[in-house]
Amino acid sequence: MEKIDKLRFLMKETGVDLIVLSPGANLNWLLGLNPHADERPLLFFLTLSNSAFLMPELEAESARQHTDINFYNWTDASGPLQAIDQLLTDLKGFSSRTIVIDDTMRADHAAIVQDKLLNATRLFTASTIGTLRMKKNEGEQRTLRINANQADIAMESAWNMIAPGITEEEVALAIQNSFSNQEASPQFSIVASGFNSAFPHHQTGSRVLKEGDVIVIDLGGKFEGYASDITRMATLGSPPKDYTLVHQIVDDAVQAALAAALPGETAKNVDKAARDVIEKAGYGDFFVHRTGHGLGSEIHEPPFITSTSETILEAGMVFSIEPGIYMPDKFGVRLEEIVILKEDGPEILSKLSRKLKVIN
């Protein structure tokens, strides 16, 4: 109930009358529920004084094991419209002037809600739940530290796998197995070798690793509902010409962003700190993405560390700092840290050095 109480307090402060959530990260964060999501509308409604589920009959018996919140069931034969009419009638005490809709909700489900509340001002969850989710409590921070250690171990498993003749996919499999062996769920494993390293979100493939390759490894898993994320660099043998210089520039950008990341600072100034280093070195055109993103129950969530973000950083926020330089047909370099923002600055979760890992 603590999270619902905090959410209702924020609703009252911001003039929100109704929040509607679909299955996904927001509902799981609020209630600890992961109901099955498909084309059937399954929606959670929260007002300042009441709550209810629009619940497909097909899911009701299973869902009832996890919550005692009122269900308004509907069947495939009847459809959801009558049930949602009754639900909204019974949710007394709200004016429906301002509603918040889950920003990951299916468009057709959102349309049903909006068609029933035609005169309402519509906002998305970033204005309410997103605000609460950005600041992690001590328990969440402990879990994220555990997850970061799991990611470090997975990275070392990747390094141990790298050798001439091994494919990107085989390195990725070693990462996935490492997470699974730690009772975590593998989420992603980007292994980008050679010229593929110049693609920020390369789709790991069948390319065979060879001597002289630059290798970007970006990986993450999930444990106890929270995510990990880290990027490190390796080369198979000696790095190519200019690599050492570019790696140092990217690391300098990481350090500049870390120094700028303080409570009370705006997110865009952290991005600027990293970007200024890379631009001053003459590589600004090759830094093609934001400096960071929030991390928690989702791999990408607020706050976003972009050149336009006016988000004021606060202690308890968790986010990545991951500048990069990507030179087509040559190589790319990205270094990523996940940090917990403390009152005196960022706490880096990974224990792995950002130095280049040279594998011979």
C-alpha positions as CSV (number, residue, x, y, z in Angstrom):
1,M,0.0,0.0,0.0
2,E,3.0,2.4,0.5
3,K,3.4,2.8,-3.3
4,I,-0.3,3.4,-3.8
5,D,-0.4,6.0,-1.0
6,K,2.6,7.8,-2.5
7,L,1.0,7.7,-6.0
8,R,-2.3,9.0,-4.6
9,F,-0.5,11.9,-2.9
10,L,1.2,12.7,-6.2
11,M,-2.1,12.5,-8.0
12,K,-3.7,15.0,-5.6
13,E,-0.7,17.3,-5.9
14,T,-0.8,17.2,-9.8
15,G,-4.6,17.3,-10.2
16,V,-4.9,13.8,-11.6
17,D,-8.3,12.1,-11.1
18,L,-7.7,8.7,-12.6
19,I,-4.8,6.5,-13.6
20,V,-5.3,3.5,-16.0
21,L,-2.5,0.9,-16.3
22,S,-2.1,-2.1,-18.5
23,P,0.1,-5.2,-17.8
24,G,3.7,-4.2,-17.8
25,A,6.4,-2.5,-15.8
26,N,4.2,0.2,-14.3
27,L,1.6,-2.3,-13.0
28,N,4.3,-4.7,-11.8
29,W,6.1,-1.8,-9.9
30,L,2.9,-0.6,-8.3
31,L,1.2,-3.9,-7.3
32,G,3.8,-6.7,-8.0
33,L,1.5,-8.2,-10.6
34,N,2.4,-9.6,-14.0
35,P,-0.9,-10.7,-15.6
36,H,-0.9,-12.1,-19.1
37,A,-1.1,-9.5,-21.7
38,D,-2.8,-10.0,-25.1
39,E,-5.4,-8.4,-27.3
40,R,-8.0,-8.6,-24.5
41,P,-8.2,-5.4,-22.5
42,L,-7.0,-6.1,-18.9
43,L,-6.8,-2.7,-17.2
44,F,-6.2,-1.4,-13.7
45,F,-8.1,1.8,-12.7
46,L,-6.9,3.9,-9.7
47,T,-8.6,7.0,-8.3
48,L,-7.9,9.0,-5.2
49,S,-10.3,6.7,-3.2
50,N,-11.0,3.6,-5.2
51,S,-9.4,0.9,-7.5
52,A,-10.7,-1.8,-9.8
53,F,-9.6,-4.2,-12.6
54,L,-11.3,-4.6,-16.0
55,M,-10.6,-8.3,-16.2
56,P,-11.0,-10.8,-19.0
57,E,-12.9,-13.8,-17.6
58,L,-10.1,-16.0,-19.1
59,E,-7.6,-14.4,-16.7
60,A,-9.8,-13.9,-13.6
61,E,-9.3,-17.1,-11.7
62,S,-5.5,-17.0,-12.0
63,A,-5.3,-13.3,-11.2
64,R,-7.5,-13.6,-8.2
65,Q,-4.7,-15.6,-6.5
66,H,-2.6,-12.4,-6.4
67,T,-4.9,-9.6,-5.5
68,D,-8.2,-8.8,-3.7
69,I,-8.9,-5.7,-5.7
70,N,-12.4,-5.6,-7.3
71,F,-12.7,-7.3,-10.7
72,Y,-15.2,-6.3,-13.4
73,N,-15.1,-9.4,-15.5
74,W,-16.0,-9.7,-19.2
75,T,-16.1,-12.6,-21.6
76,D,-15.2,-13.0,-25.2
77,A,-18.9,-13.3,-26.0
78,S,-20.0,-10.1,-24.2
79,G,-16.9,-7.9,-24.9
80,P,-15.5,-5.4,-22.5
81,L,-17.7,-2.3,-23.1
82,Q,-20.5,-3.1,-20.6
83,A,-18.0,-4.1,-17.9
84,I,-16.0,-0.9,-18.3
85,D,-19.2,1.2,-18.2
86,Q,-20.2,-0.4,-14.9
87,L,-16.6,0.0,-13.5
88,L,-16.6,3.7,-14.3
89,T,-20.0,4.1,-12.8
90,D,-18.9,2.4,-9.6
91,L,-15.6,4.3,-9.3
92,K,-17.3,7.2,-7.5
93,G,-15.6,10.3,-6.3
94,F,-13.6,11.3,-9.3
95,S,-14.4,13.9,-11.9
96,S,-12.4,12.5,-14.9
97,R,-11.1,15.9,-15.7
98,T,-7.5,14.7,-15.9
99,I,-6.6,11.1,-16.6
100,V,-3.2,9.3,-16.9
101,I,-2.9,6.4,-19.4
102,D,0.0,3.9,-19.3
103,D,2.5,5.0,-21.9
104,T,3.0,1.4,-23.0
105,M,-0.7,0.6,-23.3
106,R,-2.0,-0.8,-26.6
107,A,-3.5,1.9,-28.8
108,D,-6.8,0.1,-29.1
109,H,-7.1,-0.4,-25.4
110,A,-6.2,3.3,-24.8
111,A,-8.9,4.3,-27.3
112,I,-11.5,2.4,-25.3
113,V,-10.7,4.4,-22.2
114,Q,-10.5,7.7,-24.0
115,D,-13.8,7.0,-25.8
116,K,-15.5,6.6,-22.4
117,L,-14.0,9.8,-21.0
118,L,-14.2,12.1,-23.9
119,N,-13.9,15.4,-22.0
120,A,-10.8,14.4,-20.0
121,T,-7.3,15.9,-20.4
122,R,-5.0,13.0,-21.1
123,L,-1.5,12.6,-19.7
124,F,0.9,9.7,-19.6
125,T,2.5,7.8,-16.7
126,A,5.8,9.7,-16.9
127,S,4.0,12.5,-15.0
128,T,3.1,10.3,-12.0
129,I,4.4,6.7,-11.7
130,G,7.4,7.6,-13.8
131,T,8.3,10.3,-11.3
132,L,8.1,7.9,-8.4
133,R,10.0,5.1,-10.2
134,M,12.9,7.4,-10.9
135,K,14.0,7.4,-7.3
136,K,15.0,4.0,-6.0
137,N,14.7,3.1,-2.3
138,E,17.4,1.3,-0.3
139,G,15.9,-2.2,-1.1
140,E,15.8,-1.4,-4.9
141,Q,19.4,-0.1,-4.7
142,R,20.6,-3.3,-3.0
143,T,19.0,-5.4,-5.8
144,L,20.6,-3.2,-8.5
145,R,24.0,-3.7,-6.9
146,I,23.5,-7.5,-7.0
147,N,22.4,-7.3,-10.6
148,A,25.5,-5.2,-11.5
149,N,27.7,-7.8,-10.0
150,Q,26.0,-10.5,-12.1
151,A,26.6,-8.3,-15.2
152,D,30.3,-8.1,-14.3
153,I,30.5,-11.9,-14.1
154,A,28.7,-12.2,-17.4
155,M,31.2,-9.7,-19.0
156,E,34.1,-11.8,-17.7
157,S,32.4,-14.9,-19.2
158,A,32.3,-13.1,-22.6
159,W,36.0,-12.2,-22.4
160,N,36.9,-15.8,-21.5
161,M,35.1,-16.9,-24.6
162,I,36.7,-14.6,-27.1
163,A,39.2,-16.2,-29.5
164,P,39.9,-16.3,-33.2
165,G,37.3,-18.4,-35.0
166,I,34.6,-17.8,-32.4
167,T,31.4,-16.1,-33.7
168,E,29.6,-13.1,-32.1
169,E,26.7,-15.5,-31.4
170,E,28.9,-17.9,-29.5
171,V,30.1,-15.1,-27.2
172,A,26.5,-13.9,-26.7
173,L,25.5,-17.5,-25.7
174,A,28.3,-17.5,-23.1
175,I,26.8,-14.2,-21.7
176,Q,23.3,-15.7,-21.7
177,N,24.5,-18.9,-19.9
178,S,26.3,-16.8,-17.3
179,F,23.1,-14.9,-16.4
180,S,21.1,-18.2,-16.3
181,N,23.7,-19.9,-14.1
182,Q,23.3,-16.9,-11.7
183,E,19.5,-17.5,-11.6
184,A,19.0,-14.2,-13.6
185,S,17.1,-13.8,-16.8
186,P,19.2,-12.8,-19.8
187,Q,17.8,-9.7,-21.4
188,F,20.2,-8.7,-24.2
189,S,23.8,-9.4,-25.3
190,I,25.2,-7.1,-28.0
191,V,28.5,-8.5,-29.3
192,A,29.7,-6.2,-32.1
193,S,33.1,-7.1,-33.7
194,G,35.3,-5.5,-36.3
195,F,33.4,-3.0,-38.5
196,N,30.2,-4.0,-36.7
197,S,31.4,-2.2,-33.6
198,A,30.6,1.1,-35.4
199,F,26.9,0.2,-35.2
200,P,25.6,1.4,-31.8
201,H,22.8,-1.3,-31.6
202,H,24.4,-4.0,-33.8
203,Q,22.3,-7.2,-34.0
204,T,24.6,-9.9,-32.9
205,G,25.3,-12.3,-35.8
206,S,27.4,-15.0,-37.3
207,R,30.5,-12.9,-38.0
208,V,33.7,-14.8,-37.0
209,L,36.1,-13.0,-34.7
210,K,39.6,-12.5,-36.0
211,E,43.0,-11.0,-35.0
212,G,42.9,-7.2,-34.7
213,D,39.1,-7.0,-34.1
214,V,37.7,-4.3,-31.9
215,I,34.7,-5.8,-29.9
216,V,31.9,-3.9,-28.2
217,I,30.1,-5.9,-25.6
218,D,26.9,-4.5,-24.2
219,L,24.9,-6.8,-21.9
220,G,22.2,-7.0,-19.3
221,G,20.1,-9.4,-17.3
222,K,17.2,-9.2,-14.9
223,F,17.0,-10.5,-11.3
224,E,14.2,-10.1,-8.8
225,G,12.4,-7.7,-11.1
226,Y,15.3,-5.3,-11.8
227,A,17.7,-5.0,-14.7
228,S,21.4,-4.7,-15.2
229,D,23.3,-3.0,-18.1
230,I,27.0,-2.5,-18.8
231,T,29.3,-2.0,-21.9
232,R,33.0,-2.7,-22.1
233,M,35.5,-2.8,-24.9
234,A,37.9,-5.6,-25.9
235,T,40.3,-6.3,-28.8
236,L,41.5,-9.6,-30.1
237,G,45.2,-8.9,-30.1
238,S,46.7,-5.4,-30.5
239,P,44.2,-2.6,-31.1
240,P,44.1,-0.9,-34.5
241,K,45.6,2.5,-35.3
242,D,43.9,5.4,-33.5
243,Y,42.0,3.1,-31.2
244,T,43.9,4.0,-28.0
245,L,43.2,7.7,-28.6
246,V,39.5,7.3,-29.2
247,H,39.1,5.0,-26.2
248,Q,40.7,7.6,-24.0
249,I,38.4,10.4,-25.4
250,V,35.4,8.3,-24.6
251,D,36.6,7.5,-21.1
252,D,37.3,11.2,-20.5
253,A,33.7,11.9,-21.6
254,V,32.5,9.3,-19.0
255,Q,34.5,11.0,-16.3
256,A,33.2,14.4,-17.3
257,A,29.6,13.2,-17.1
258,L,30.3,11.6,-13.7
259,A,31.6,14.8,-12.4
260,A,28.6,16.7,-13.7
261,A,26.1,14.2,-12.2
262,L,25.1,15.9,-9.0
263,P,21.7,16.3,-7.2
264,G,20.1,19.5,-8.4
265,E,21.8,19.4,-11.8
266,T,19.7,19.1,-14.9
267,A,20.1,15.9,-17.0
268,K,20.9,17.9,-20.1
269,N,24.0,19.3,-18.5
270,V,25.3,15.8,-17.8
271,D,24.8,15.0,-21.5
272,K,26.6,18.3,-22.4
273,A,29.6,17.5,-20.2
274,A,30.2,14.2,-22.0
275,R,29.4,15.7,-25.5
276,D,31.7,18.7,-25.0
277,V,34.7,16.4,-24.4
278,I,34.0,14.4,-27.6
279,E,33.3,17.5,-29.7
280,K,36.4,19.3,-28.5
281,A,38.5,16.3,-29.6
282,G,36.9,16.6,-33.0
283,Y,34.7,13.5,-32.9
284,G,31.3,15.2,-32.2
285,D,29.8,13.9,-35.5
286,F,30.5,10.4,-34.4
287,F,28.6,10.6,-31.0
288,V,25.2,9.8,-32.3
289,H,23.0,9.0,-29.3
290,R,22.1,10.3,-25.8
291,T,24.5,10.0,-22.9
292,G,22.3,7.8,-20.8
293,H,19.0,6.4,-19.6
294,G,17.4,5.4,-16.3
295,L,17.5,1.8,-15.1
296,G,15.3,-0.1,-12.8
297,S,12.4,-2.5,-13.5
298,E,13.0,-1.7,-17.1
299,I,16.3,-1.4,-19.0
300,H,15.4,2.0,-20.4
301,E,13.2,4.2,-18.2
302,P,13.3,7.8,-16.9
303,P,15.4,9.8,-16.3
304,F,16.8,10.1,-19.8
305,I,20.2,11.9,-20.0
306,T,19.7,13.8,-23.2
307,S,20.7,17.2,-24.6
308,T,17.2,18.5,-24.2
309,S,16.1,16.9,-20.9
310,E,15.1,19.4,-18.2
311,T,14.8,16.7,-15.5
312,I,16.4,17.8,-12.2
313,L,18.6,15.0,-10.9
314,E,17.9,13.8,-7.4
315,A,19.6,11.5,-5.0
316,G,18.2,7.9,-5.4
317,M,18.0,8.2,-9.2
318,V,19.7,5.4,-11.2
319,F,20.9,5.9,-14.7
320,S,23.6,5.0,-17.2
321,I,26.4,7.1,-18.5
322,E,27.5,5.8,-21.8
323,P,29.0,8.1,-24.4
324,G,30.4,6.6,-27.6
325,I,32.3,7.3,-30.8
326,Y,31.3,5.3,-33.9
327,M,33.4,5.6,-37.1
328,P,31.8,3.7,-40.1
329,D,34.0,1.1,-41.7
330,K,36.5,1.4,-38.9
331,F,35.4,0.7,-35.3
332,G,33.2,2.0,-32.5
333,V,33.9,2.6,-28.8
334,R,31.3,2.8,-26.1
335,L,31.9,2.7,-22.3
336,E,28.9,2.4,-20.0
337,E,28.5,2.7,-16.2
338,I,25.3,2.4,-14.2
339,V,25.3,4.8,-11.3
340,I,23.2,5.4,-8.2
341,L,23.1,9.2,-7.6
342,K,24.0,9.9,-4.0
343,E,23.9,13.3,-2.1
344,D,27.6,13.7,-2.9
345,G,27.6,12.3,-6.4
346,P,27.4,9.1,-8.4
347,E,28.1,5.6,-7.0
348,I,29.4,3.4,-9.9
349,L,27.9,-0.1,-9.6
350,S,30.3,-2.1,-11.8
351,K,33.6,-3.2,-10.3
352,L,35.2,-3.7,-13.7
353,S,37.8,-1.3,-15.1
354,R,36.9,0.7,-18.2
355,K,40.4,0.0,-19.6
356,L,40.6,-1.9,-22.9
357,K,40.6,-5.6,-22.4
358,V,43.3,-6.9,-24.8
359,I,42.8,-10.7,-25.4
360,N,45.8,-12.5,-26.8
